[in-house]
Amino acid sequence: MGDAPLLVRLRGIRPTLTPAEERVATEVLADARRASDLTITELARSAETSETTVLRFCKRLGLKGYPQLRLALAAESAMPREQRMAGSDISATDTIDDIVAKVAAVDSSAVEETAQQLDRDALTRAAAAVAAASRVDIYGIGASALVGSDLQSKLHRIGLVSFAWNDPHIALTSATLLGRGDVAVGISHTGATAETIESLGVARERGATTVALTNFPLSPLASSADIVLTTAARETSLRSGATASRIAALTVVDCLYIAVAQRDLRRARKAVADSRKAVEGHHVS
C-alpha cells in the first residue's frame, strides 16, 4: 500500500497497531488538520503516550520521521470538503442534507481510494490465475457473501466454471476437493472471518491458487493467500459492514472480472451476448 494516501494506509494497518500506537491513530484520524499542527510532544501528550511511540507509529506508516507525517497530514487536510467529509462520522446535530452528503462522500471515496491503492501486479496475477483455472470457488460469509455471489455470476456469464459458497461446511467441503489448476477466492472486509480463513487455508494446502479480497493487508486472511487484493473503505461507528465496504469490494470484483474477460475478449463478448439473448424473452415489453 506504499502508493496509497496516508490515511488509507493507516486504516489498512490499524488492526495491527499496539494499544499505544492505536491512541496515536485515533488522534490522527479524528482530526488530521489539527494533528498536522501539533509538535511531536503535543501529539504524544494528546495520545497519552511517548514521543518514541509516535516515531514508531511514523515508521509503521513507511515514513522516515515525524516531519513527514505532519506534511502528509497537512496535504490530506487540504483536500476538497467532500473528500474530508468522507472521514467524518454522523453526529446528533447533522441535518438530513448532512447525512446524505456524508453517506455519498463515504461511498464515492471508497471507490476512488480503492482504485488508487489497488495493487496492479496482484490484480494481473489474480486475473491470469482465474482465467486459466479449471474452476473457481469463492468463499464469503454475511455481507461478503453478496460480493462473492456477484463475482460468481460475472465469471459464470463468460463461461468460467465458478461456485460461491456461504455455508461454512459446504465451503470446507469445496476447499478439500480443490487442487492445482483451481483458484479459491476468500472475501472478508476485516480479513478476520474465521470460516473464510479456514476454507482458504484448506484450499491452499490442497494446491489451489488462493486470492484474498480484504480491507486489511496485514489480516489473517491476507496471510492465508497467494495473492492479496485490498479495498480502502472507511467504516464509522454506525456503519460497520456498511454499503461503502461492499461498494469497494465490488469495485475490485469488477476490475478482476474485466481483466479476466479481456484475456479472451472475443469469447467473453460472445458469451455475454448469448446469455443476454437467452433471457431476453423474459423481459416485459
WOFENGI-V645220 format. One record per residue. N is the residue number from 1. RES is the residue in one letter. NEAR is the number of other C-alpha atoms within 10 Angstrom. Layout:
BEGIN
n=N res=RES near=NEAR
n=N res=RES near=NEAR
END
This chain:
BEGIN
n=1 res=M near=18
n=2 res=G near=10
n=3 res=D near=11
n=4 res=A near=18
n=5 res=P near=17
n=6 res=L near=19
n=7 res=L near=18
n=8 res=V near=22
n=9 res=R near=20
n=10 res=L near=21
n=11 res=R near=17
n=12 res=G near=25
n=13 res=I near=17
n=14 res=R near=17
n=15 res=P near=14
n=16 res=T near=13
n=17 res=L near=15
n=18 res=T near=12
n=19 res=P near=11
n=20 res=A near=16
n=21 res=E near=22
n=22 res=E near=16
n=23 res=R near=19
n=24 res=V near=26
n=25 res=A near=20
n=26 res=T near=13
n=27 res=E near=16
n=28 res=V near=20
n=29 res=L near=18
n=30 res=A near=14
n=31 res=D near=15
n=32 res=A near=23
n=33 res=R near=17
n=34 res=R near=16
n=35 res=A near=22
n=36 res=S near=23
n=37 res=D near=14
n=38 res=L near=13
n=39 res=T near=14
n=40 res=I near=20
n=41 res=T near=14
n=42 res=E near=14
n=43 res=L near=21
n=44 res=A near=22
n=45 res=R near=13
n=46 res=S near=15
n=47 res=A near=20
n=48 res=E near=12
n=49 res=T near=17
n=50 res=S near=19
n=51 res=E near=17
n=52 res=T near=12
n=53 res=T near=17
n=54 res=V near=24
n=55 res=L near=18
n=56 res=R near=17
n=57 res=F near=23
n=58 res=C near=21
n=59 res=K near=14
n=60 res=R near=17
n=61 res=L near=18
n=62 res=G near=15
n=63 res=L near=16
n=64 res=K near=13
n=65 res=G near=15
n=66 res=Y near=19
n=67 res=P near=14
n=68 res=Q near=14
n=69 res=L near=24
n=70 res=R near=21
n=71 res=L near=13
n=72 res=A near=17
n=73 res=L near=23
n=74 res=A near=17
n=75 res=A near=15
n=76 res=E near=18
n=77 res=S near=18
n=78 res=A near=12
n=79 res=M near=10
n=80 res=P near=9
n=81 res=R near=10
n=82 res=E near=15
n=83 res=Q near=17
n=84 res=R near=18
n=85 res=M near=18
n=86 res=A near=22
n=87 res=G near=20
n=88 res=S near=18
n=89 res=D near=18
n=90 res=I near=17
n=91 res=S near=9
n=92 res=A near=6
n=93 res=T near=7
n=94 res=D near=12
n=95 res=T near=11
n=96 res=I near=9
n=97 res=D near=8
n=98 res=D near=14
n=99 res=I near=14
n=100 res=V near=11
n=101 res=A near=14
n=102 res=K near=22
n=103 res=V near=20
n=104 res=A near=16
n=105 res=A near=20
n=106 res=V near=26
n=107 res=D near=20
n=108 res=S near=19
n=109 res=S near=23
n=110 res=A near=27
n=111 res=V near=22
n=112 res=E near=14
n=113 res=E near=18
n=114 res=T near=25
n=115 res=A near=19
n=116 res=Q near=17
n=117 res=Q near=19
n=118 res=L near=20
n=119 res=D near=18
n=120 res=R near=12
n=121 res=D near=11
n=122 res=A near=16
n=123 res=L near=22
n=124 res=T near=15
n=125 res=R near=17
n=126 res=A near=24
n=127 res=A near=21
n=128 res=A near=15
n=129 res=A near=22
n=130 res=V near=26
n=131 res=A near=21
n=132 res=A near=15
n=133 res=A near=19
n=134 res=S near=16
n=135 res=R near=19
n=136 res=V near=26
n=137 res=D near=24
n=138 res=I near=30
n=139 res=Y near=31
n=140 res=G near=28
n=141 res=I near=20
n=142 res=G near=12
n=143 res=A near=17
n=144 res=S near=25
n=145 res=A near=20
n=146 res=L near=17
n=147 res=V near=26
n=148 res=G near=28
n=149 res=S near=19
n=150 res=D near=16
n=151 res=L near=23
n=152 res=Q near=22
n=153 res=S near=14
n=154 res=K near=20
n=155 res=L near=23
n=156 res=H near=16
n=157 res=R near=19
n=158 res=I near=22
n=159 res=G near=15
n=160 res=L near=21
n=161 res=V near=15
n=162 res=S near=23
n=163 res=F near=20
n=164 res=A near=24
n=165 res=W near=20
n=166 res=N near=20
n=167 res=D near=16
n=168 res=P near=17
n=169 res=H near=12
n=170 res=I near=13
n=171 res=A near=24
n=172 res=L near=20
n=173 res=T near=14
n=174 res=S near=20
n=175 res=A near=27
n=176 res=T near=19
n=177 res=L near=12
n=178 res=L near=23
n=179 res=G near=18
n=180 res=R near=13
n=181 res=G near=15
n=182 res=D near=24
n=183 res=V near=28
n=184 res=A near=32
n=185 res=V near=27
n=186 res=G near=32
n=187 res=I near=30
n=188 res=S near=31
n=189 res=H near=25
n=190 res=T near=18
n=191 res=G near=23
n=192 res=A near=15
n=193 res=T near=19
n=194 res=A near=13
n=195 res=E near=20
n=196 res=T near=28
n=197 res=I near=24
n=198 res=E near=18
n=199 res=S near=27
n=200 res=L near=32
n=201 res=G near=22
n=202 res=V near=22
n=203 res=A near=29
n=204 res=R near=24
n=205 res=E near=16
n=206 res=R near=16
n=207 res=G near=16
n=208 res=A near=28
n=209 res=T near=25
n=210 res=T near=27
n=211 res=V near=28
n=212 res=A near=31
n=213 res=L near=28
n=214 res=T near=29
n=215 res=N near=28
n=216 res=F near=28
n=217 res=P near=21
n=218 res=L near=16
n=219 res=S near=22
n=220 res=P near=16
n=221 res=L near=28
n=222 res=A near=27
n=223 res=S near=15
n=224 res=S near=24
n=225 res=A near=22
n=226 res=D near=15
n=227 res=I near=20
n=228 res=V near=26
n=229 res=L near=27
n=230 res=T near=25
n=231 res=T near=30
n=232 res=A near=30
n=233 res=A near=31
n=234 res=R near=24
n=235 res=E near=20
n=236 res=T near=14
n=237 res=S near=7
n=238 res=L near=9
n=239 res=R near=14
n=240 res=S near=11
n=241 res=G near=17
n=242 res=A near=17
n=243 res=T near=17
n=244 res=A near=24
n=245 res=S near=29
n=246 res=R near=22
n=247 res=I near=19
n=248 res=A near=28
n=249 res=A near=29
n=250 res=L near=20
n=251 res=T near=19
n=252 res=V near=24
n=253 res=V near=21
n=254 res=D near=14
n=255 res=C near=17
n=256 res=L near=23
n=257 res=Y near=19
n=258 res=I near=16
n=259 res=A near=20
n=260 res=V near=24
n=261 res=A near=21
n=262 res=Q near=15
n=263 res=R near=14
n=264 res=D near=12
n=265 res=L near=14
n=266 res=R near=10
n=267 res=R near=14
n=268 res=A near=20
n=269 res=R near=15
n=270 res=K near=13
n=271 res=A near=16
n=272 res=V near=16
n=273 res=A near=13
n=274 res=D near=13
n=275 res=S near=14
n=276 res=R near=12
n=277 res=K near=11
n=278 res=A near=10
n=279 res=V near=9
n=280 res=E near=10
n=281 res=G near=9
n=282 res=H near=8
n=283 res=H near=6
n=284 res=V near=5
n=285 res=S near=5
END
